[in-house]
């Protein structure tokens, strides 16, 4: 591996000529951010699903199609 001038984390592979980034900290940050985005998307999808379910239940309630509703007041 040949260091790339002016870039402390970049190296050129002698055989292929490819530039390789050897900054493991930046890579770890990238992976963590990618996982965080995935988790946020999954959470948002779950929230959307929950809202749709609530809307459906409200529509059914307002239309009177639910006969098993029981109201308990204390």
N, C-alpha and C positions, 0 to 999 in steps of 0.2 A: 504494500500500500504506500502510495506516494502522497505526502501532504499537499493540499492545494494551497497555493500562496494566498495569504490574506484571509484565510478561513480556517480557524483552529479545529473545527469538527468535521471538515470535509477532506476526503482522501480519494485518490484516483486508483482504481484497481489496475494493476500492471498488465494483467492478461486481457481483460475486456475493455479497458479504458473508461469504464463506468465511474461516475462520481458517487461516492458512498458517504452518507451522513452518519457519523458515529456518536452523535449526541444522545445518549441513552436517557438522560433526564427529560429532554424535549419530547422524545418518543413516548416516555411514560406519561407525560402530561397529555399528549395527543390521545393516547388510548383511554385515559381517565375521562377526558372531555367527550370522547366519542361514546363511552358507556353512559355518561351523565345525560347526553342528548337522547340516547336510546331509552333510558329510564324515564325521562321527561315525556317522551312521545308515548310510551306505554301508559303512563299515568294520565295523560291527556285523553288517550283513547278510552281508558276506563271511565273517566269522568263523563265523556260524551255518551258512552253506553249507559251509565247510570241516569243521566239526564233524559235520555230517550225512554228508558224504562219508567221513570217518574211521569213523563208526559203521557205515556200510554195508560198508566194507571189512573191519572187524573181524567183523561178523556173517558175511560171506562166508567169511572165514578160519576162524572157529570152526565153521561148518557144513561145512567141507571142500569147498565148491563151487569153490574156486580150485585149479586143477591146475598152474598155472604158477609157484607160489611156489618160489623158490629161496633157500636160506639159505646164507650165506657166513660162515664163522667163520674168524678169523685165529688 
